[in-house]
Amino acid sequence: MSNSVLILGAASGMARAIARSFAAEGHAIRLAARDVSRLEADRADLMTRHGVEVTLHEFDALDLDGHAAFVAGLPELPEIAVCAVGAMGTQAENAADPTAGAMVMRANFEGPAAILAHLANGMEERGYGTLVGISSVAGERGRAANYVYGSAKAGFTAFLSGLRNRLAKKGVHVVTVLPGFVATAMTEGMDLPEKLTAQPEEVAAAIVKAVKRRKNVIYVRPIWRIVMAVIKAIPEPIFKKTSL
């Protein structure tokens, strides 16, 4: 049985923390990102610190035509694949320039869904595996502050739900991760509430636990389940008057 973990979008701070957590569990690590030369130091650190095999793989989530070749070029089909691909931009930029908004949608939905579909087919044929998709609470209701990003994450969440349903009897498990705010480069400069903001290491630990326990959908900080339940329950006539 394969014992490797594939991290897609491995250059982000959150993805690096996830790689460290799985390496600490003894998994071989496959780091996939654009320009993986940036990850040479991470590779050396993981190998030295945890004594596991670590390989680097060039990967562009938006190059849909290259996904099949990417999967075929891996040392093996991984036991676990974690998709940490994503881009936010700003709502103002995405609304003013529909092309920029479309790229955000592709980076958060189309690309991640496409690569996970390839991996899912391989895992289904093999008969086991775990797919982890990092989505967002932003996808649970469209809000003026980030509806372009949120709409893409809503699509990704629905995709993961359907994939989980399809593969439930095929030996392949799918985990949807809803981190809420995370203190990373993507959110740098934002005024984030401390009680709602997780650290990358916190997200990583939650993912490792979710994989072990075969959880379906996880909120990294449970308070987000309450926050989003309240937001989703606001009647539309009232919601339109808010500035969430």
C-alpha positions in Angstrom: 0.0 0.0 0.0 1.3 3.5 -0.9 2.2 5.5 2.1 2.8 8.9 0.3 1.0 12.2 0.7 0.7 14.5 -2.3 0.4 18.2 -1.4 -1.0 20.3 -4.3 -0.3 24.0 -4.1 2.6 23.2 -1.8 4.3 26.6 -1.7 1.8 28.3 0.7 2.4 28.6 4.4 -0.6 26.4 5.1 0.5 23.7 2.7 4.0 23.7 4.2 2.5 23.1 7.6 0.4 20.3 6.3 3.5 18.7 4.7 5.3 18.9 8.0 2.4 17.3 9.9 2.1 14.3 7.6 5.9 13.9 7.4 5.9 13.7 11.2 3.5 10.8 10.9 6.1 9.0 8.7 4.5 9.5 5.3 6.6 10.1 2.2 5.8 13.6 0.9 5.2 14.7 -2.7 5.3 18.5 -3.0 3.6 19.9 -6.1 3.6 23.6 -7.1 4.6 26.0 -9.8 8.4 26.7 -9.7 9.2 24.0 -7.1 12.8 25.3 -6.9 11.3 27.4 -4.1 10.7 24.2 -2.1 14.2 22.8 -2.1 14.8 24.1 1.4 11.5 22.6 2.6 12.4 19.3 1.0 15.8 19.2 2.8 14.3 20.1 6.1 11.5 17.5 5.9 14.0 14.7 5.0 16.5 15.7 7.7 13.9 16.3 10.4 11.6 13.3 9.8 13.7 10.9 7.8 11.1 10.5 5.0 11.3 10.6 1.3 10.4 13.9 -0.2 10.1 14.7 -3.9 9.3 17.9 -5.8 6.9 18.1 -8.8 6.1 21.0 -11.1 2.3 21.5 -11.2 0.0 24.2 -12.6 -3.6 23.8 -11.5 -4.8 25.9 -14.4 -3.1 23.7 -17.0 -6.0 21.3 -17.2 -4.5 19.6 -20.3 -1.4 18.7 -18.3 -3.1 17.1 -15.3 -3.2 13.6 -16.6 0.5 13.6 -17.4 1.3 15.1 -14.0 -0.5 12.3 -12.2 1.1 9.7 -14.4 4.5 11.2 -13.7 4.3 10.8 -9.9 6.4 8.1 -8.3 3.1 6.3 -7.4 -0.5 7.2 -6.9 -0.5 8.6 -3.4 -2.4 7.2 -0.5 -3.6 10.7 0.4 -3.8 13.9 -1.7 -4.4 17.3 -0.2 -5.4 20.2 -2.5 -4.3 23.5 -1.0 -4.6 25.3 -4.4 -6.2 28.7 -4.2 -6.1 32.5 -4.9 -8.1 35.3 -3.5 -7.3 38.6 -5.0 -9.6 41.4 -3.8 -13.3 41.7 -4.3 -12.9 45.2 -5.7 -10.4 44.0 -8.3 -12.5 40.9 -9.2 -15.6 42.9 -9.6 -14.0 45.7 -11.7 -12.2 43.2 -14.0 -14.3 40.1 -14.8 -11.3 38.5 -16.4 -9.4 38.7 -13.0 -12.5 37.4 -11.3 -12.6 34.4 -13.8 -9.0 33.6 -12.9 -9.9 33.5 -9.2 -12.8 31.2 -10.0 -10.6 28.9 -12.0 -7.9 28.8 -9.3 -10.3 28.0 -6.6 -12.7 25.7 -8.4 -12.0 24.6 -11.9 -8.3 23.7 -11.4 -8.7 22.0 -8.0 -11.8 20.0 -9.1 -10.1 18.9 -12.3 -6.9 17.5 -10.7 -8.9 15.8 -7.9 -11.1 14.2 -10.5 -8.0 12.6 -12.1 -6.7 11.4 -8.7 -10.2 10.2 -7.8 -10.4 8.0 -10.9 -7.1 6.4 -10.1 -7.9 5.8 -6.4 -11.3 4.4 -7.4 -9.7 1.9 -9.7 -7.1 1.0 -7.1 -9.8 0.6 -4.4 -8.5 3.0 -1.6 -7.2 6.4 -0.9 -8.2 9.8 0.7 -8.7 13.1 -1.0 -8.7 16.3 1.0 -10.0 19.5 -0.5 -9.4 22.8 1.3 -12.5 24.9 0.6 -13.8 27.9 2.6 -16.6 29.1 4.8 -16.9 31.9 2.2 -18.7 29.4 0.0 -21.6 28.9 2.4 -23.3 32.2 1.5 -22.5 34.8 -1.1 -21.5 38.1 0.6 -20.7 41.4 -0.9 -17.2 41.4 0.7 -15.9 38.3 -1.3 -18.6 36.8 -3.5 -16.3 36.0 -6.4 -13.9 34.0 -4.3 -16.9 32.7 -2.3 -18.8 31.5 -5.3 -15.7 29.5 -6.5 -15.4 27.9 -3.1 -19.1 27.2 -3.1 -18.6 25.3 -6.3 -15.6 23.4 -4.9 -17.5 22.5 -1.7 -20.4 21.1 -3.8 -17.9 19.2 -6.0 -16.3 17.6 -3.0 -19.7 16.6 -1.5 -20.7 14.9 -4.8 -17.3 13.2 -5.1 -17.6 11.9 -1.5 -21.1 10.5 -2.3 -19.9 8.9 -5.5 -16.8 7.2 -3.9 -18.3 6.3 -0.5 -18.7 2.6 -1.5 -15.5 2.5 -3.5 -12.9 2.6 -0.7 -12.0 6.2 -1.3 -12.8 8.9 1.3 -13.2 12.6 0.6 -12.7 15.3 3.3 -13.9 18.9 3.0 -11.9 21.4 5.0 -13.5 24.8 5.9 -10.7 26.7 7.7 -12.2 30.1 8.2 -9.6 32.8 8.6 -6.0 31.6 8.6 -3.0 33.7 9.3 -1.1 33.3 6.0 0.4 35.5 3.3 -3.0 35.5 1.6 -4.6 37.3 4.6 -1.6 39.4 5.5 -2.7 43.0 6.2 -6.3 42.1 7.0 -7.8 43.0 10.4 -8.8 39.5 11.4 -10.6 38.6 14.7 -8.2 36.5 16.9 -10.9 34.0 18.0 -11.8 33.2 14.4 -8.3 33.0 13.0 -6.4 29.7 12.9 -2.7 29.3 12.5 -1.4 27.1 9.6 -0.2 24.5 12.1 -3.7 24.3 13.6 -5.2 23.6 10.1 -2.6 21.0 9.5 -3.3 19.2 12.7 -7.0 19.2 12.0 -6.5 17.7 8.6 -4.3 14.9 9.9 -6.9 14.1 12.5 -9.7 14.2 10.0 -8.0 11.8 7.7 -7.3 9.4 10.5 -10.9 9.6 11.7 -12.5 9.6 8.2 -14.3 12.8 8.9 -16.5 14.2 6.1 -16.6 18.0 6.6 -14.6 19.9 9.2 -14.5 23.4 10.5 -10.9 24.0 11.8 -12.3 26.1 14.6 -15.8 24.8 15.6 -17.0 28.4 16.3 -17.3 28.8 12.5 -20.1 26.3 12.4 -22.1 28.6 14.6 -21.1 31.8 12.8 -22.1 30.4 9.4 -25.3 28.9 10.7 -26.3 32.4 11.8 -25.3 34.1 8.6 -27.1 31.5 6.5 -30.3 31.9 8.6 -30.6 35.7 7.9 -33.6 36.3 5.7 -32.7 37.7 2.3 -34.5 41.0 2.7 -32.5 41.7 5.8 -29.3 40.2 4.4 -29.4 42.7 1.5 -29.1 45.5 4.0 -26.0 44.2 5.7 -22.4 44.8 4.8 -21.0 41.4 5.7 
